[in-house]
Every structure is written in structure tokens, then in C-alpha cells.
Amino acid sequence: GAGVSQTPSNKVTEKGKYVELRCDPISGHTALYWYRQSLGQGPEFLIYFQGTGAADDSGLPNDRFFAVRPEGSVSTLKIQRTERGDSAVYLCASSSPRLAGGRDTDTQYFGPGTRLTVL
Amino acid sequence: AQSVSQHNHHVILSEAASLELGCNYSYGGTVNLFWYVQYPGQHLQLLLKYFSGDPLVKGIKGFEAEFIKSKFSFNLRKPSVQWSDTAEYFCAVRGSQGNLIFGKGTKLSVKP
């Protein structure tokens, strides 16, 4: 079956531009996560969707970052006024949560990522 | 705040050598722990996970990990590595909202 897909695979932009990164989760997965992985680091959490709503956006670094998931499936991460420090691989993961005490306990499946380079 | 430490940045082994990658986490409550692997040019894949029960967890490709609560550790082991195990390995703990908190990763290079 199809896994998590992300487009584009690579994005090169200039400082100050706006970018959108797309994530298609595994069909039927209600939970969707965005992470950012900088060089030499592990992935860092950005935002978590349960269905259409952002259940936790505490990882977004500032208000230039925003994400939506209007129909509870595809999600778009939007970055305004990009800065060179935004250069990283942006990862998306989805899961089919079996909620236990309010916590998503199922395995997260990752997409291949979008490598964003801000010049 | 929860955190994960992976002490080895880069490990180089010869084929058939035994592997142990260290992982320590900071969290005092119930923990869910994971090891993910990223092969060159591929996306993150789950190797194994611990939720509860037997602290010795067996994963894919002959990997296993042992959860030692008293040491806040979840080390990854494999008795005999192969060249195809060359990859980057990430330990992670599940955060309070379900997100994963990753360590910085350990690069494993296996010499044929």
C-alpha cells in the first residue's frame, strides 16, 4: 500500500519568499505530524493534527510557520518570509491512533521529507 | 522537559562485530520508546518499539533493545552486524501529546 508522500522532494527558494510543503498521509490515518530535521540533528516536532484540528502546535518556532489540514487528510505546511535558518528537511508522519488515556500510542510512519534550501 | 541522549555520534564496525548503541531518556512517567533507522537515501523506518511488558524488545532485521527503567536507558543491540546495516539510527520517546522526541542520531558505518 501507499506510504506517506511529500511534495516537493526538494525546494530551493530565496530569503523572504513564501513556501508551501505538502504531505499526503496514509489513507485512513487520522493523526498527522510535522517535524523538521536540521543537519546533524534528529527530527524536531513542529505540529500535530488529529483530524482537521491542530491538537498541538507548540513546536512551531514562530508565527512565520503555519499548517493546515482542512479535510482531515492532506496537510500543508506554510512558511512565510523564509530565512536561511529555515533550511532543513521537513518530515511528515501519520498514524492511526489507538487512544489510551488521551495519548496517541500507535506507530508513526514517516514520509521521505522535503529538503528546503533558503538561499 | 523530556529529552533523549544518544552518546555515540558515529560508530564504525567491521562486519560480524556486535553492536550496542546507547540511548538515555529523561522522563519519569510511563514511557513509550522507539528506535528508528534511516538507510542512505531512504526515509525513517521503525526498527522496534517498547510500550509495556517484556523489557527486551525484538525488532526487524535481528535488532533488539532492552528497556532498563532504573537507568532510563533503551539501548539498541545486534549480535552480528552486516554491511547493509550502515545507516543512521535514532532513539525516540513519545511526548505528552503523542509527538516523538528524538535523539541526535548515531551514524553506523559497517566495513565489509
gemmi code that builds the backbone of each chain (N, CA, C; Angstrom):
import gemmi

chains = {
    "A": [
        ("GLY", (0.823, -1.199, 0.000), (0.000, 0.000, 0.000), (0.850, 1.239, 0.000)),
        ("ALA", (0.264, 2.362, -0.314), (0.999, 3.609, -0.401), (1.375, 4.079, 0.990)),
        ("GLY", (2.561, 4.631, 1.079), (3.003, 5.205, 2.332), (2.703, 6.680, 2.365)),
        ("VAL", (3.365, 7.367, 3.275), (3.242, 8.818, 3.371), (4.041, 9.428, 2.220)),
        ("SER", (3.426, 10.349, 1.510), (4.154, 11.019, 0.435), (4.254, 12.506, 0.722)),
        ("GLN", (5.328, 13.107, 0.250), (5.567, 14.531, 0.466), (6.049, 15.150, -0.842)),
        ("THR", (5.518, 16.337, -1.093), (5.948, 17.072, -2.287), (6.167, 18.534, -1.950)),
        ("PRO", (7.128, 19.203, -2.607), (8.123, 18.589, -3.496), (9.179, 17.838, -2.685)),
        ("SER", (10.024, 17.094, -3.345), (11.103, 16.419, -2.624), (12.219, 17.409, -2.288)),
        ("ASN", (12.387, 18.383, -3.142), (13.369, 19.444, -2.928), (12.747, 20.778, -3.274)),
        ("LYS", (13.091, 21.779, -2.475), (12.603, 23.119, -2.741), (13.724, 24.105, -2.445)),
        ("VAL", (14.082, 24.875, -3.452), (15.075, 25.916, -3.273), (14.370, 27.254, -3.434)),
        ("THR", (14.553, 28.131, -2.481), (13.891, 29.414, -2.535), (14.848, 30.503, -2.072)),
        ("GLU", (14.437, 31.727, -2.261), (15.250, 32.851, -1.820), (14.727, 33.389, -0.501)),
        ("LYS", (15.617, 33.926, 0.237), (15.267, 34.549, 1.518), (14.129, 35.535, 1.314)),
        ("GLY", (13.132, 35.437, 2.200), (11.998, 36.348, 2.140), (10.799, 35.812, 1.383)),
        ("LYS", (10.987, 34.718, 0.639), (9.882, 34.155, -0.127), (8.981, 33.285, 0.739)),
        ("TYR", (7.823, 32.976, 0.173), (6.822, 32.123, 0.823), (6.893, 30.723, 0.203)),
        ("VAL", (6.793, 29.686, 1.039), (6.801, 28.328, 0.508), (5.688, 27.494, 1.138)),
        ("GLU", (5.246, 26.518, 0.386), (4.257, 25.556, 0.876), (4.805, 24.155, 0.659)),
        ("LEU", (4.689, 23.348, 1.684), (5.137, 21.960, 1.609), (3.925, 21.073, 1.875)),
        ("ARG", (3.804, 20.014, 1.069), (2.592, 19.210, 1.134), (2.876, 17.818, 1.676)),
        ("CYS", (1.918, 17.298, 2.422), (2.023, 15.938, 2.956), (0.722, 15.183, 2.690)),
        ("ASP", (0.853, 13.997, 2.090), (-0.270, 13.087, 1.903), (-0.093, 11.908, 2.848)),
        ("PRO", (-0.899, 11.807, 3.889), (-0.707, 10.716, 4.852), (-1.224, 9.390, 4.299)),
        ("ILE", (-0.961, 8.343, 5.037), (-1.515, 7.040, 4.692), (-3.037, 7.125, 4.826)),
        ("SER", (-3.728, 6.567, 3.855), (-5.185, 6.637, 3.841), (-5.773, 6.082, 5.135)),
        ("GLY", (-6.666, 6.861, 5.734), (-7.315, 6.420, 6.957), (-6.622, 6.839, 8.236)),
        ("HIS", (-5.395, 7.330, 8.119), (-4.683, 7.793, 9.312), (-5.221, 9.157, 9.726)),
        ("THR", (-5.681, 9.230, 10.962), (-6.276, 10.484, 11.422), (-5.251, 11.415, 12.059)),
        ("ALA", (-4.158, 10.863, 12.530), (-3.126, 11.692, 13.170), (-2.025, 12.012, 12.166)),
        ("LEU", (-1.596, 13.273, 12.168), (-0.558, 13.718, 11.242), (0.382, 14.643, 11.989)),
        ("TYR", (1.682, 14.430, 11.796), (2.719, 15.186, 12.488), (3.670, 15.815, 11.459)),
        ("TRP", (4.124, 17.002, 11.769), (5.216, 17.623, 11.025), (6.428, 17.722, 11.949)),
        ("TYR", (7.580, 17.393, 11.384), (8.855, 17.515, 12.079), (9.832, 18.248, 11.162)),
        ("ARG", (10.879, 18.794, 11.768), (11.948, 19.431, 10.998), (13.270, 18.818, 11.442)),
        ("GLN", (14.083, 18.469, 10.455), (15.374, 17.862, 10.761), (16.485, 18.702, 10.162)),
        ("SER", (17.242, 19.331, 11.024), (18.395, 20.114, 10.578), (19.611, 19.201, 10.504)),
        ("LEU", (20.622, 19.659, 9.799), (21.821, 18.841, 9.585), (22.451, 18.431, 10.910)),
        ("GLY", (22.684, 17.144, 11.067), (23.342, 16.644, 12.268), (22.443, 16.521, 13.475)),
        ("GLN", (21.161, 16.711, 13.285), (20.206, 16.643, 14.395), (19.147, 15.591, 14.122)),
        ("GLY", (18.467, 15.184, 15.172), (17.301, 14.348, 14.986), (16.093, 15.203, 14.628)),
        ("PRO", (15.036, 14.582, 14.164), (13.825, 15.345, 13.850), (13.275, 16.057, 15.082)),
        ("GLU", (12.789, 17.276, 14.874), (12.193, 18.056, 15.958), (10.731, 18.328, 15.629)),
        ("PHE", (9.890, 18.114, 16.589), (8.449, 18.239, 16.422), (8.047, 19.670, 16.114)),
        ("LEU", (7.108, 19.820, 15.174), (6.554, 21.128, 14.854), (5.093, 21.230, 15.258)),
        ("ILE", (4.255, 20.337, 14.703), (2.818, 20.451, 14.909), (2.164, 19.085, 14.703)),
        ("TYR", (1.050, 18.893, 15.403), (0.318, 17.622, 15.389), (-1.149, 17.909, 15.098)),
        ("PHE", (-1.705, 17.188, 14.118), (-3.118, 17.265, 13.797), (-3.815, 15.969, 14.190)),
        ("GLN", (-4.970, 16.122, 14.784), (-5.873, 14.997, 14.984), (-7.118, 15.350, 14.171)),
        ("GLY", (-7.287, 14.683, 13.039), (-8.347, 15.090, 12.135), (-8.000, 16.420, 11.484)),
        ("THR", (-8.943, 17.340, 11.503), (-8.723, 18.644, 10.861), (-8.078, 19.667, 11.778)),
        ("GLY", (-8.123, 19.422, 13.060), (-7.647, 20.429, 14.004), (-6.239, 20.201, 14.468)),
        ("ALA", (-5.546, 21.315, 14.716), (-4.192, 21.230, 15.260), (-4.298, 20.979, 16.753)),
        ("ALA", (-3.964, 19.756, 17.155), (-4.067, 19.389, 18.559), (-2.917, 19.961, 19.381)),
        ("ASP", (-1.785, 20.168, 18.729), (-0.615, 20.694, 19.437), (0.294, 21.378, 18.424)),
        ("ASP", (0.433, 22.692, 18.543), (1.332, 23.431, 17.639), (2.489, 24.052, 18.401)),
        ("SER", (2.804, 23.468, 19.539), (3.813, 24.060, 20.421), (5.220, 24.028, 19.838)),
        ("GLY", (5.433, 23.212, 18.813), (6.760, 23.114, 18.224), (7.035, 24.097, 17.111)),
        ("LEU", (6.027, 24.818, 16.662), (6.252, 25.808, 15.603), (7.177, 26.891, 16.143)),
        ("PRO", (8.266, 27.189, 15.436), (9.274, 28.093, 16.008), (8.826, 29.542, 16.132)),
        ("ASN", (7.960, 30.012, 15.267), (7.470, 31.386, 15.331), (6.250, 31.515, 14.418)),
        ("ASP", (5.701, 32.732, 14.357), (4.451, 32.902, 13.615), (4.646, 32.935, 12.102)),
        ("ARG", (5.859, 32.743, 11.621), (6.030, 32.616, 10.166), (5.610, 31.229, 9.687)),
        ("PHE", (5.511, 30.306, 10.623), (5.156, 28.923, 10.298), (3.686, 28.688, 10.604)),
        ("PHE", (3.017, 28.024, 9.657), (1.604, 27.727, 9.833), (1.291, 26.448, 9.086)),
        ("ALA", (0.364, 25.662, 9.580), (-0.007, 24.434, 8.881), (-1.510, 24.263, 8.922)),
        ("VAL", (-2.024, 23.619, 7.875), (-3.453, 23.371, 7.785), (-3.702, 21.934, 7.345)),
        ("ARG", (-4.895, 21.487, 7.656), (-5.324, 20.149, 7.238), (-6.853, 20.204, 7.083)),
        ("PRO", (-7.324, 20.931, 6.103), (-8.740, 21.324, 6.030), (-9.732, 20.170, 5.933)),
        ("GLU", (-9.355, 19.062, 5.329), (-10.303, 17.965, 5.171), (-9.870, 16.729, 5.952)),
        ("GLY", (-8.918, 16.893, 6.826), (-8.500, 15.779, 7.670), (-7.640, 14.754, 6.983)),
        ("SER", (-7.140, 15.114, 5.794), (-6.248, 14.188, 5.089), (-4.942, 14.906, 4.758)),
        ("VAL", (-4.867, 15.496, 3.564), (-3.661, 16.207, 3.139), (-3.400, 17.401, 4.068)),
        ("SER", (-2.126, 17.629, 4.331), (-1.738, 18.785, 5.136), (-0.715, 19.612, 4.368)),
        ("THR", (-0.758, 20.919, 4.605), (0.208, 21.831, 4.001), (0.894, 22.621, 5.098)),
        ("LEU", (2.199, 22.613, 5.061), (2.994, 23.443, 5.967), (3.393, 24.687, 5.192)),
        ("LYS", (3.120, 25.840, 5.766), (3.359, 27.104, 5.075), (4.392, 27.898, 5.856)),
        ("ILE", (5.356, 28.415, 5.146), (6.392, 29.226, 5.773), (6.454, 30.568, 5.053)),
        ("GLN", (6.242, 31.631, 5.806), (6.285, 32.993, 5.242), (7.657, 33.597, 5.486)),
        ("ARG", (8.030, 34.498, 4.593), (9.259, 35.288, 4.765), (10.418, 34.388, 5.183)),
        ("THR", (10.696, 33.398, 4.351), (11.697, 32.403, 4.706), (13.046, 33.034, 5.040)),
        ("GLU", (13.739, 32.368, 5.960), (15.074, 32.792, 6.378), (16.036, 31.629, 6.132)),
        ("ARG", (17.330, 31.948, 6.058), (18.325, 30.909, 5.782), (18.291, 29.826, 6.852)),
        ("GLY", (17.961, 30.212, 8.060), (17.888, 29.250, 9.160), (16.735, 28.266, 9.048)),
        ("ASP", (15.823, 28.513, 8.111), (14.719, 27.577, 7.887), (15.153, 26.386, 7.039)),
        ("SER", (16.335, 26.456, 6.465), (16.830, 25.353, 5.633), (16.935, 24.089, 6.474)),
        ("ALA", (16.295, 23.043, 6.002), (16.229, 21.779, 6.743), (15.432, 20.788, 5.900)),
        ("VAL", (15.338, 19.564, 6.402), (14.421, 18.583, 5.818), (13.152, 18.584, 6.655)),
        ("TYR", (12.037, 18.787, 6.010), (10.742, 18.814, 6.700), (10.065, 17.461, 6.495)),
        ("LEU", (9.800, 16.807, 7.614), (9.255, 15.452, 7.601), (7.806, 15.455, 8.047)),
        ("CYS", (7.058, 14.571, 7.436), (5.669, 14.379, 7.818), (5.511, 12.917, 8.240)),
        ("ALA", (4.681, 12.696, 9.234), (4.395, 11.337, 9.683), (2.911, 11.210, 9.959)),
        ("SER", (2.384, 10.014, 9.759), (0.981, 9.803, 10.093), (0.837, 8.520, 10.896)),
        ("SER", (-0.257, 8.458, 11.627), (-0.520, 7.252, 12.406), (-2.015, 7.073, 12.562)),
        ("SER", (-2.372, 5.856, 12.929), (-3.775, 5.550, 13.186), (-3.894, 5.306, 14.672)),
        ("PRO", (-4.227, 6.337, 15.427), (-4.074, 6.256, 16.872), (-5.071, 5.348, 17.556)),
        ("ARG", (-4.547, 4.601, 18.488), (-5.395, 3.887, 19.428), (-5.253, 4.666, 20.724)),
        ("LEU", (-6.199, 5.537, 20.976), (-6.049, 6.455, 22.076), (-6.094, 5.730, 23.399)),
        ("ALA", (-5.089, 5.986, 24.216), (-5.010, 5.377, 25.543), (-4.736, 6.490, 26.532)),
        ("GLY", (-5.707, 6.811, 27.324), (-5.542, 7.909, 28.266), (-5.344, 9.224, 27.568)),
        ("GLY", (-5.893, 9.362, 26.357), (-5.745, 10.606, 25.621), (-4.479, 10.709, 24.826)),
        ("ARG", (-3.663, 9.694, 24.830), (-2.400, 9.760, 24.104), (-2.423, 8.817, 22.915)),
        ("ASP", (-1.899, 9.301, 21.825), (-1.757, 8.518, 20.610), (-0.637, 7.515, 20.818)),
        ("THR", (-0.968, 6.251, 20.771), (0.038, 5.253, 21.099), (0.522, 4.458, 19.902)),
        ("ASP", (0.039, 4.756, 18.720), (0.388, 3.913, 17.590), (1.667, 4.385, 16.914)),
        ("THR", (2.148, 3.561, 16.020), (3.397, 3.834, 15.334), (3.231, 4.964, 14.326)),
        ("GLN", (4.196, 5.842, 14.257), (4.204, 6.905, 13.265), (5.006, 6.457, 12.056)),
        ("TYR", (4.405, 6.618, 10.883), (5.047, 6.269, 9.618), (5.475, 7.560, 8.934)),
        ("PHE", (6.735, 7.588, 8.561), (7.310, 8.817, 8.027), (7.346, 8.824, 6.504)),
        ("GLY", (7.208, 10.026, 5.963), (7.414, 10.243, 4.550), (8.880, 10.496, 4.260)),
        ("PRO", (9.213, 10.683, 2.972), (10.614, 10.876, 2.578), (11.159, 12.262, 2.888)),
        ("GLY", (10.272, 13.187, 3.199), (10.717, 14.534, 3.537), (10.813, 15.458, 2.343)),
        ("THR", (10.792, 16.751, 2.640), (11.069, 17.803, 1.665), (12.311, 18.533, 2.138)),
        ("ARG", (13.320, 18.556, 1.269), (14.540, 19.291, 1.618), (14.373, 20.732, 1.170)),
        ("LEU", (14.297, 21.642, 2.136), (14.131, 23.068, 1.848), (15.474, 23.761, 1.988)),
        ("THR", (15.843, 24.478, 0.951), (17.068, 25.278, 0.973), (16.695, 26.728, 0.724)),
        ("VAL", (17.046, 27.569, 1.665), (16.780, 29.008, 1.538), (18.105, 29.708, 1.262)),
        ("LEU", (18.179, 30.338, 0.099), (19.437, 30.990, -0.306), (19.530, 32.427, 0.194)),
    ],
    "B": [
        ("ALA", (11.500, 19.120, 30.893), (11.120, 18.720, 29.537), (11.756, 17.368, 29.216)),
        ("GLN", (11.027, 16.602, 28.413), (11.568, 15.314, 28.027), (12.699, 15.495, 27.041)),
        ("SER", (13.682, 14.605, 27.110), (14.793, 14.659, 26.159), (15.360, 13.267, 25.975)),
        ("VAL", (16.098, 13.109, 24.899), (16.736, 11.834, 24.576), (18.197, 12.104, 24.245)),
        ("SER", (19.072, 11.308, 24.821), (20.504, 11.447, 24.560), (21.043, 10.192, 23.888)),
        ("GLN", (21.723, 10.399, 22.801), (22.437, 9.311, 22.149), (23.908, 9.678, 22.200)),
        ("HIS", (24.677, 8.880, 22.894), (26.032, 9.279, 23.239), (27.029, 9.063, 22.112)),
        ("ASN", (26.727, 8.154, 21.222), (27.656, 7.865, 20.137), (27.223, 8.621, 18.895)),
        ("HIS", (28.114, 9.447, 18.377), (27.760, 10.188, 17.169), (28.000, 9.337, 15.931)),
        ("HIS", (29.149, 8.658, 15.906), (29.497, 7.844, 14.751), (30.198, 6.592, 15.244)),
        ("VAL", (29.677, 5.458, 14.841), (30.262, 4.168, 15.213), (30.707, 3.458, 13.949)),
        ("ILE", (31.925, 2.952, 13.971), (32.463, 2.225, 12.820), (32.790, 0.807, 13.268)),
        ("LEU", (32.226, -0.166, 12.591), (32.424, -1.563, 12.929), (32.755, -2.368, 11.683)),
        ("SER", (33.387, -3.487, 11.899), (33.576, -4.455, 10.818), (32.410, -5.430, 10.818)),
        ("GLU", (32.147, -5.997, 9.665), (31.074, -6.995, 9.572), (31.298, -8.092, 10.600)),
        ("ALA", (30.192, -8.577, 11.150), (30.144, -9.642, 12.152), (30.438, -9.141, 13.570)),
        ("ALA", (30.830, -7.893, 13.713), (31.035, -7.358, 15.065), (29.682, -7.163, 15.739)),
        ("SER", (29.710, -7.126, 17.063), (28.473, -6.875, 17.810), (28.281, -5.367, 17.962)),
        ("LEU", (27.011, -4.996, 18.048), (26.638, -3.585, 18.097), (25.852, -3.289, 19.365)),
        ("GLU", (26.190, -2.177, 19.997), (25.320, -1.641, 21.039), (25.343, -0.133, 20.932)),
        ("LEU", (24.186, 0.463, 20.710), (24.054, 1.922, 20.626), (23.298, 2.398, 21.858)),
        ("GLY", (23.883, 3.380, 22.526), (23.294, 3.857, 23.759), (22.181, 4.871, 23.551)),
        ("CYS", (21.187, 4.819, 24.406), (20.096, 5.784, 24.398), (19.628, 5.968, 25.829)),
        ("ASN", (19.607, 7.213, 26.282), (19.056, 7.552, 27.589), (17.987, 8.620, 27.412)),
        ("TYR", (16.962, 8.514, 28.218), (15.865, 9.475, 28.102), (15.622, 10.097, 29.460)),
        ("SER", (15.003, 11.245, 29.452), (14.630, 11.877, 30.711), (13.121, 12.028, 30.728)),
        ("TYR", (12.494, 11.211, 31.522), (11.032, 11.290, 31.719), (10.677, 10.323, 32.825)),
        ("GLY", (9.986, 10.780, 33.811), (9.735, 9.950, 34.981), (8.476, 9.116, 34.936)),
        ("GLY", (7.621, 9.360, 33.963), (6.346, 8.655, 33.927), (6.392, 7.436, 33.023)),
        ("THR", (5.240, 7.020, 32.595), (5.134, 5.889, 31.668), (5.749, 6.282, 30.331)),
        ("VAL", (6.631, 5.459, 29.841), (7.331, 5.817, 28.612), (6.998, 4.862, 27.473)),
        ("ASN", (6.925, 5.426, 26.295), (6.898, 4.651, 25.066), (8.183, 4.987, 24.327)),
        ("LEU", (8.955, 3.977, 23.972), (10.277, 4.193, 23.402), (10.389, 3.540, 22.037)),
        ("PHE", (11.178, 4.156, 21.176), (11.284, 3.713, 19.789), (12.739, 3.796, 19.324)),
        ("TRP", (13.065, 2.931, 18.396), (14.259, 3.088, 17.578), (13.812, 3.125, 16.117)),
        ("TYR", (14.257, 4.185, 15.435), (14.032, 4.323, 14.007), (15.376, 4.246, 13.305)),
        ("VAL", (15.346, 3.799, 12.052), (16.554, 3.713, 11.242), (16.324, 4.468, 9.929)),
        ("GLN", (17.380, 5.106, 9.465), (17.319, 5.798, 8.175), (18.479, 5.303, 7.325)),
        ("TYR", (18.171, 4.455, 6.363), (19.194, 3.982, 5.438), (19.512, 5.086, 4.440)),
        ("PRO", (20.695, 5.064, 3.865), (21.076, 6.130, 2.927), (20.043, 6.315, 1.822)),
        ("GLY", (19.560, 7.531, 1.684), (18.610, 7.861, 0.637), (17.184, 7.416, 0.904)),
        ("GLN", (16.936, 6.892, 2.086), (15.588, 6.422, 2.390), (14.988, 7.192, 3.564)),
        ("HIS", (13.686, 6.965, 3.785), (13.037, 7.679, 4.870), (13.157, 6.899, 6.181)),
        ("LEU", (12.784, 7.534, 7.255), (12.821, 6.916, 8.578), (11.896, 5.704, 8.629)),
        ("GLN", (12.418, 4.607, 9.192), (11.605, 3.396, 9.331), (11.703, 2.918, 10.769)),
        ("LEU", (10.619, 2.363, 11.269), (10.608, 1.854, 12.625), (11.372, 0.539, 12.706)),
        ("LEU", (12.300, 0.470, 13.668), (13.023, -0.769, 13.932), (12.315, -1.592, 15.004)),
        ("LEU", (11.971, -0.917, 16.085), (11.292, -1.575, 17.184), (10.718, -0.530, 18.123)),
        ("LYS", (9.835, -1.000, 19.010), (9.209, -0.079, 19.951), (8.910, -0.810, 21.250)),
        ("TYR", (8.886, -0.035, 22.318), (8.521, -0.558, 23.634), (7.372, 0.269, 24.177)),
        ("PHE", (6.292, -0.421, 24.557), (5.172, 0.251, 25.200), (5.008, -0.242, 26.636)),
        ("SER", (5.054, -1.556, 26.826), (4.903, -2.126, 28.158), (5.271, -3.604, 28.075)),
        ("GLY", (5.308, -4.267, 29.243), (5.553, -5.707, 29.241), (7.026, -6.056, 29.241)),
        ("ASP", (7.370, -7.082, 28.510), (8.742, -7.585, 28.461), (9.703, -6.460, 28.077)),
        ("PRO", (10.684, -6.165, 28.953), (11.594, -5.056, 28.657), (12.572, -5.353, 27.515)),
        ("LEU", (12.686, -6.591, 27.132), (13.537, -6.934, 25.994), (12.658, -7.016, 24.748)),
        ("VAL", (12.905, -6.083, 23.859), (12.054, -5.957, 22.676), (12.829, -6.407, 21.447)),
        ("LYS", (12.213, -7.218, 20.649), (12.848, -7.663, 19.410), (12.217, -6.936, 18.229)),
        ("GLY", (13.080, -6.486, 17.323), (12.596, -5.767, 16.160), (12.950, -6.476, 14.874)),
        ("ILE", (12.925, -5.708, 13.796), (13.227, -6.277, 12.494), (14.729, -6.416, 12.305)),
        ("LYS", (15.109, -7.256, 11.365), (16.495, -7.417, 10.926), (17.443, -7.814, 12.060)),
        ("GLY", (16.946, -8.532, 13.048), (17.801, -9.053, 14.108), (18.154, -8.074, 15.202)),
        ("PHE", (17.555, -6.888, 15.182), (17.820, -5.907, 16.225), (16.960, -6.178, 17.462)),
        ("GLU", (17.481, -5.786, 18.602), (16.722, -5.847, 19.835), (17.126, -4.676, 20.710)),
        ("ALA", (16.282, -4.356, 21.678), (16.593, -3.287, 22.609), (16.076, -3.676, 23.977)),
        ("GLU", (16.771, -3.203, 24.996), (16.374, -3.514, 26.366), (16.031, -2.235, 27.111)),
        ("PHE", (14.829, -2.206, 27.651), (14.376, -1.088, 28.462), (14.800, -1.345, 29.903)),
        ("ILE", (15.643, -0.467, 30.447), (16.054, -0.564, 31.842), (15.571, 0.690, 32.539)),
        ("LYS", (14.467, 0.551, 33.262), (13.814, 1.714, 33.863), (14.718, 2.421, 34.857)),
        ("SER", (15.458, 1.650, 35.649), (16.299, 2.237, 36.699), (17.433, 3.071, 36.123)),
        ("LYS", (17.796, 2.789, 34.892), (18.881, 3.522, 34.237), (18.360, 4.500, 33.192)),
        ("PHE", (17.064, 4.587, 33.015), (16.459, 5.441, 31.993), (17.120, 5.161, 30.635)),
        ("SER", (17.326, 3.888, 30.344), (18.030, 3.556, 29.104), (17.208, 2.631, 28.224)),
        ("PHE", (17.526, 2.691, 26.948), (16.864, 1.852, 25.946), (17.891, 1.599, 24.844)),
        ("ASN", (18.898, 0.817, 25.163), (20.000, 0.592, 24.233), (19.628, -0.399, 23.147)),
        ("LEU", (20.137, -0.129, 21.974), (19.886, -0.975, 20.808), (21.050, -1.935, 20.620)),
        ("ARG", (20.735, -3.194, 20.295), (21.797, -4.196, 20.149), (21.551, -5.054, 18.918)),
        ("LYS", (22.663, -5.551, 18.398), (22.601, -6.575, 17.351), (23.859, -7.422, 17.496)),
        ("PRO", (23.742, -8.741, 17.548), (24.903, -9.585, 17.834), (25.953, -9.567, 16.720)),
        ("SER", (25.507, -9.402, 15.470), (26.445, -9.501, 14.356), (25.966, -8.581, 13.234)),
        ("VAL", (26.665, -7.477, 13.025), (26.206, -6.508, 12.031), (26.642, -6.913, 10.629)),
        ("GLN", (25.886, -6.388, 9.672), (26.192, -6.614, 8.259), (26.431, -5.263, 7.596)),
        ("TRP", (27.085, -5.310, 6.437), (27.341, -4.078, 5.699), (26.029, -3.323, 5.443)),
        ("SER", (24.954, -4.070, 5.230), (23.658, -3.451, 4.929), (23.043, -2.737, 6.135)),
        ("ASP", (23.640, -2.871, 7.300), (23.152, -2.139, 8.479), (23.694, -0.720, 8.533)),
        ("THR", (24.556, -0.372, 7.609), (25.054, 1.003, 7.535), (23.888, 1.957, 7.371)),
        ("ALA", (23.741, 2.859, 8.323), (22.563, 3.733, 8.370), (22.727, 4.692, 9.531)),
        ("GLU", (21.737, 5.551, 9.704), (21.680, 6.391, 10.897), (20.527, 5.898, 11.768)),
        ("TYR", (20.783, 5.810, 13.051), (19.829, 5.239, 13.998), (19.392, 6.304, 14.989)),
        ("PHE", (18.079, 6.406, 15.169), (17.512, 7.412, 16.049), (16.692, 6.751, 17.153)),
        ("CYS", (16.950, 7.157, 18.367), (16.147, 6.750, 19.513), (15.117, 7.845, 19.765)),
        ("ALA", (13.923, 7.464, 20.195), (12.885, 8.468, 20.433), (11.999, 8.034, 21.591)),
        ("VAL", (11.476, 9.021, 22.280), (10.490, 8.788, 23.328), (9.228, 9.549, 22.946)),
        ("ARG", (8.082, 8.991, 23.275), (6.839, 9.691, 22.935), (6.576, 10.779, 23.957)),
        ("GLY", (6.258, 11.960, 23.465), (5.969, 13.092, 24.333), (4.543, 13.073, 24.833)),
        ("SER", (4.227, 14.044, 25.635), (2.928, 14.065, 26.312), (1.757, 14.214, 25.358)),
        ("GLN", (1.975, 14.784, 24.189), (0.902, 14.957, 23.218), (0.946, 13.925, 22.105)),
        ("GLY", (1.831, 12.972, 22.223), (1.920, 11.947, 21.196), (3.045, 12.152, 20.199)),
        ("ASN", (3.615, 13.356, 20.171), (4.729, 13.585, 19.262), (5.955, 12.807, 19.736)),
        ("LEU", (6.877, 12.568, 18.829), (8.112, 11.874, 19.182), (9.210, 12.888, 19.471)),
        ("ILE", (9.997, 12.584, 20.491), (11.168, 13.395, 20.831), (12.373, 12.533, 20.508)),
        ("PHE", (13.170, 12.998, 19.553), (14.282, 12.213, 19.033), (15.608, 12.630, 19.646)),
        ("GLY", (16.523, 11.656, 19.694), (17.913, 11.983, 19.948), (18.549, 12.505, 18.679)),
        ("LYS", (19.838, 12.850, 18.768), (20.521, 13.431, 17.620), (20.922, 12.398, 16.577)),
        ("GLY", (20.800, 11.132, 16.937), (21.123, 10.080, 15.979), (22.546, 9.570, 16.114)),
        ("THR", (22.735, 8.332, 15.714), (24.069, 7.718, 15.656), (24.263, 7.154, 14.261)),
        ("LYS", (25.339, 7.585, 13.625), (25.664, 7.029, 12.307), (26.469, 5.751, 12.498)),
        ("LEU", (26.029, 4.697, 11.873), (26.738, 3.430, 11.923), (27.322, 3.147, 10.546)),
        ("SER", (28.617, 2.938, 10.514), (29.288, 2.528, 9.280), (29.838, 1.138, 9.497)),
        ("VAL", (29.453, 0.204, 8.635), (29.934, -1.168, 8.744), (30.854, -1.436, 7.567)),
        ("LYS", (32.085, -1.798, 7.877), (33.081, -2.072, 6.842), (32.961, -3.513, 6.394)),
        ("PRO", (32.930, -3.722, 5.072), (32.783, -5.101, 4.574), (34.055, -5.915, 4.790)),
    ],
}
model = gemmi.Model(1)
for chain_id, residues in chains.items():
    chain = gemmi.Chain(chain_id)
    for i, (resn, *xyz) in enumerate(residues, 1):
        res = gemmi.Residue()
        res.name, res.seqid = resn, gemmi.SeqId(i, " ")
        for name, pos in zip(("N", "CA", "C"), xyz):
            atom = gemmi.Atom()
            atom.name, atom.element = name, gemmi.Element(name[0])
            atom.pos, atom.b_iso = gemmi.Position(*pos), 0.0
            res.add_atom(atom)
        chain.add_residue(res)
    model.add_chain(chain)
structure = gemmi.Structure()
structure.add_model(model)
structure.setup_entities()
